[in-house]
Amino acid sequence: MTDLYLYIQKSQKIRYMQKRHTDRKMYFRDLEITSKEFYISYLSDFTELTTYTNAASR
């Protein structure tokens, strides 16, 4: 039963990822969530981030 559950879960994730790559709105929403959760906190350890921070000037 566990193998079947894992197979179904994996299949659903693959379908989601395939849809994500063809649906621009979904793709950029996921990118925004990932950026807020991981990149911002990581970069904050090295530099001060504000709404006026320009990555190109660093």
DSSP file (Angstrom, degrees, kcal/mol; ACC not computed):
  #  RESIDUE AA STRUCTURE BP1 BP2  ACC     N-H-->O    O-->H-N    N-H-->O    O-->H-N    TCO  KAPPA ALPHA  PHI   PSI    X-CA   Y-CA   Z-CA
    1    1 A M     >        0   0    0      0, 0.0     4,-2.2     0, 0.0     5,-0.1   0.000 360.0 360.0 360.0 -38.1    0.0    0.0    0.0
    2    2 A T  H  >  +     0   0    0      1,-0.2     4,-2.6     2,-0.2     5,-0.2   0.894 360.0  52.7 -64.6 -40.5    2.8    2.4    0.8
    3    3 A D  H  > S+     0   0    0      1,-0.2     4,-2.3     2,-0.2    -1,-0.2   0.898 109.2  49.4 -62.8 -40.3    4.4    1.8   -2.6
    4    4 A L  H  > S+     0   0    0      2,-0.2     4,-2.5     1,-0.2     5,-0.2   0.920 110.6  50.3 -64.5 -43.8    1.2    2.7   -4.4
    5    5 A Y  H  X S+     0   0    0     -4,-2.2     4,-2.6     1,-0.2    -2,-0.2   0.926 111.9  47.3 -59.8 -46.2    0.8    5.8   -2.3
    6    6 A L  H  X S+     0   0    0     -4,-2.6     4,-2.5     1,-0.2    -1,-0.2   0.886 111.2  51.8 -64.4 -39.0    4.3    6.9   -3.2
    7    7 A Y  H  X S+     0   0    0     -4,-2.3     4,-2.5     2,-0.2    -2,-0.2   0.929 112.1  45.4 -62.5 -45.9    3.8    6.2   -6.8
    8    8 A I  H  X S+     0   0    0     -4,-2.5     4,-2.4     2,-0.2    -2,-0.2   0.919 113.3  50.3 -64.7 -43.5    0.6    8.2   -6.9
    9    9 A Q  H  X S+     0   0    0     -4,-2.6     4,-2.0    -5,-0.2    -2,-0.2   0.916 112.3  47.1 -61.1 -43.9    2.2   11.1   -5.0
   10   10 A K  H  X S+     0   0    0     -4,-2.5     4,-2.3     2,-0.2    -1,-0.2   0.899 110.7  52.3 -65.1 -41.6    5.2   11.1   -7.4
   11   11 A S  H  X S+     0   0    0     -4,-2.5     4,-2.2     1,-0.2    -2,-0.2   0.899 109.6  49.2 -62.0 -41.5    2.9   11.0  -10.5
   12   12 A Q  H  X S+     0   0    0     -4,-2.4     4,-2.2     1,-0.2    -1,-0.2   0.892 110.6  50.3 -65.7 -39.6    0.9   14.0   -9.2
   13   13 A K  H  X S+     0   0    0     -4,-2.0     4,-2.5     2,-0.2    -2,-0.2   0.891 109.5  50.9 -66.3 -39.3    4.1   15.9   -8.5
   14   14 A I  H  X S+     0   0    0     -4,-2.3     4,-2.4     2,-0.2    -2,-0.2   0.923 110.8  48.6 -64.2 -44.3    5.4   15.2  -12.1
   15   15 A R  H  X S+     0   0    0     -4,-2.2     4,-2.3     1,-0.2    -2,-0.2   0.899 111.4  50.8 -62.2 -39.8    2.1   16.4  -13.6
   16   16 A Y  H  X S+     0   0    0     -4,-2.2     4,-2.7     2,-0.2    -2,-0.2   0.930 110.7  48.2 -62.6 -45.6    2.3   19.6  -11.4
   17   17 A M  H  X S+     0   0    0     -4,-2.5     4,-1.5     1,-0.2    -2,-0.2   0.890 111.3  50.2 -64.4 -39.3    5.9   20.3  -12.6
   18   18 A Q  H  < S+     0   0    0     -4,-2.4     4,-0.5     1,-0.2    -1,-0.2   0.916 113.3  45.9 -64.9 -42.0    4.9   19.7  -16.2
   19   19 A K  H >X S+     0   0    0     -4,-2.3     4,-1.4     1,-0.2     3,-1.3   0.898 107.4  58.9 -65.8 -40.1    2.0   22.1  -15.9
   20   20 A R  H 3< S+     0   0    0     -4,-2.7     7,-0.4     1,-0.3    -1,-0.2   0.854 102.2  53.5 -58.6 -36.6    4.1   24.6  -14.1
   21   21 A H  T 3< S+     0   0    0     -4,-1.5    -1,-0.3     1,-0.2    -2,-0.2   0.619 115.3  39.3 -77.8 -11.8    6.5   24.9  -17.0
   22   22 A T  T <4 S+     0   0    0     -3,-1.3     2,-0.7    -4,-0.5    -1,-0.2   0.509 104.2  72.7-110.3  -8.8    3.7   25.6  -19.4
   23   23 A D     X  -     0   0    0     -4,-1.4     4,-2.5    -3,-0.2     5,-0.2  -0.889  62.1-167.9-110.4 102.3    1.7   27.9  -17.2
   24   24 A R  H  > S+     0   0    0     -2,-0.7     4,-2.6     1,-0.2     5,-0.3   0.880  85.7  52.3 -58.4 -42.9    3.5   31.3  -16.8
   25   25 A K  H  > S+     0   0    0      1,-0.2     4,-1.9     2,-0.2    -1,-0.2   0.929 112.7  44.7 -61.8 -45.9    1.4   32.5  -13.9
   26   26 A M  H  > S+     0   0    0      2,-0.2     4,-2.4     1,-0.2    -1,-0.2   0.909 112.6  52.8 -64.1 -42.8    1.9   29.4  -11.9
   27   27 A Y  H  X S+     0   0    0     -4,-2.5     4,-2.1    -7,-0.4    -2,-0.2   0.934 112.6  42.3 -59.7 -49.4    5.7   29.4  -12.7
   28   28 A F  H  X S+     0   0    0     -4,-2.6     4,-2.2     2,-0.2    -1,-0.2   0.812 111.6  55.4 -73.1 -28.8    6.3   32.9  -11.5
   29   29 A R  H  X S+     0   0    0     -4,-1.9     4,-2.2    -5,-0.3    -1,-0.2   0.934 110.5  45.8 -65.0 -45.3    4.1   32.5   -8.4
   30   30 A D  H  X S+     0   0    0     -4,-2.4     4,-2.5     1,-0.2    -2,-0.2   0.890 111.6  52.3 -63.6 -39.3    6.2   29.5   -7.4
   31   31 A L  H  X S+     0   0    0     -4,-2.1     4,-2.4    -5,-0.2    -1,-0.2   0.897 108.8  50.6 -63.2 -40.6    9.3   31.5   -8.1
   32   32 A E  H  X S+     0   0    0     -4,-2.2     4,-2.5     2,-0.2    -2,-0.2   0.924 110.8  48.5 -62.5 -45.4    8.1   34.3   -5.9
   33   33 A I  H  X S+     0   0    0     -4,-2.2     4,-2.3     1,-0.2    -2,-0.2   0.931 112.7  47.8 -61.9 -46.5    7.3   32.0   -3.0
   34   34 A T  H  X>S+     0   0    0     -4,-2.5     4,-2.5     1,-0.2     5,-0.8   0.909 111.6  50.7 -61.3 -43.0   10.7   30.3   -3.3
   35   35 A S  I  <>S+     0   0    0     -4,-2.4     5,-2.2     1,-0.2     6,-0.3   0.931 112.0  46.4 -61.9 -46.4   12.5   33.7   -3.5
   36   36 A K  I  <5S+     0   0    0     -4,-2.5     5,-0.3     1,-0.2    -1,-0.2   0.892 117.1  43.8 -64.0 -39.4   10.7   35.0   -0.4
   37   37 A E  I  <5S+     0   0    0     -4,-2.3    -2,-0.2    -5,-0.2    -1,-0.2   0.854 133.1   6.7 -76.5 -35.2   11.3   31.8    1.6
   38   38 A F  I  X5S+     0   0    0     -4,-2.5     4,-1.9    -5,-0.2    -3,-0.2   0.825 121.9  48.2-118.5 -52.3   15.0   31.1    0.8
   39   39 A Y  I  ><S+     0   0    0     -5,-0.8     4,-3.0     1,-0.2     5,-0.3   0.899 108.8  51.9 -68.0 -42.4   16.9   33.7   -1.2
   40   40 A I  H  ><S+     0   0    0     -5,-2.2     4,-2.0     1,-0.2    -1,-0.2   0.941 113.0  44.1 -62.2 -48.4   16.0   36.8    0.7
   41   41 A S  H  > S+     0   0    0     -5,-0.3     4,-0.7    -6,-0.3    -1,-0.2   0.883 114.9  50.3 -65.2 -36.7   17.0   35.3    4.1
   42   42 A Y  H >< S+     0   0    0     -4,-1.9     3,-1.0     1,-0.2     4,-0.3   0.945 112.9  44.8 -65.0 -48.2   20.2   33.9    2.6
   43   43 A L  H >X S+     0   0    0     -4,-3.0     4,-1.9     1,-0.2     3,-1.7   0.811 101.6  67.8 -67.5 -29.4   21.2   37.2    1.0
   44   44 A S  H 3< S+     0   0    0     -4,-2.0    -1,-0.2     1,-0.3    -2,-0.2   0.760  90.9  63.8 -62.4 -24.3   20.3   39.1    4.1
   45   45 A D  T << S+     0   0    0     -3,-1.0    -1,-0.3    -4,-0.7    -2,-0.2   0.739 113.7  32.3 -69.0 -21.5   23.3   37.4    5.8
   46   46 A F  T <4 S+     0   0    0     -3,-1.7     2,-0.3    -4,-0.3    -2,-0.2   0.664 126.8  12.5-110.6 -22.7   25.7   39.1    3.4
   47   47 A T  S  < S-     0   0    0     -4,-1.9     2,-0.5     2,-0.0    -1,-0.3  -0.985  77.0 -97.9-153.7 158.6   24.1   42.5    2.6
   48   48 A E        -     0   0    0     -2,-0.3     2,-0.5    -3,-0.1    -4,-0.1  -0.711  39.3-156.3 -82.0 124.6   21.4   44.9    3.6
   49   49 A L        +     0   0    0     -2,-0.5     2,-0.3    -9,-0.1    -5,-0.0  -0.889  21.9 158.3-106.9 129.2   18.3   44.4    1.5
   50   50 A T    >   -     0   0    0     -2,-0.5     3,-1.3     0, 0.0     0, 0.0  -0.787  58.5 -93.7-132.4 178.3   15.8   47.2    1.0
   51   51 A T  T 3  S+     0   0    0     -2,-0.3    -2,-0.0     1,-0.2     0, 0.0   0.693 127.4  51.7 -67.8 -16.1   13.2   48.0   -1.6
   52   52 A Y  T 3  S+     0   0    0      2,-0.1    -1,-0.2     0, 0.0     2,-0.1   0.399  79.2 124.6-100.9   1.9   15.8   50.2   -3.2
   53   53 A T    <   -     0   0    0     -3,-1.3     2,-0.6     1,-0.1     3,-0.1  -0.417  45.6-158.8 -64.6 132.0   18.6   47.5   -3.4
   54   54 A N    >   -     0   0    0     -2,-0.1     3,-1.3     1,-0.1     4,-0.3  -0.956   9.0-159.0-116.8 113.6   19.9   47.0   -6.9
   55   55 A A  G >  S+     0   0    0     -2,-0.6     3,-1.1     1,-0.3    -1,-0.1   0.805  90.2  62.1 -62.2 -30.1   21.6   43.6   -7.4
   56   56 A A  G 3  S+     0   0    0      1,-0.2    -1,-0.3     2,-0.1    -3,-0.0   0.754  97.9  57.1 -69.3 -23.7   23.4   45.0  -10.5
   57   57 A S  G <         0   0    0     -3,-1.3    -1,-0.2     1,-0.2    -2,-0.2   0.515 360.0 360.0 -87.4  -2.5   25.3   47.6   -8.4
   58   58 A R    <         0   0    0     -3,-1.1    -1,-0.2    -4,-0.3    -2,-0.1   0.447 360.0 360.0 -85.4 360.0   26.8   45.0   -6.0
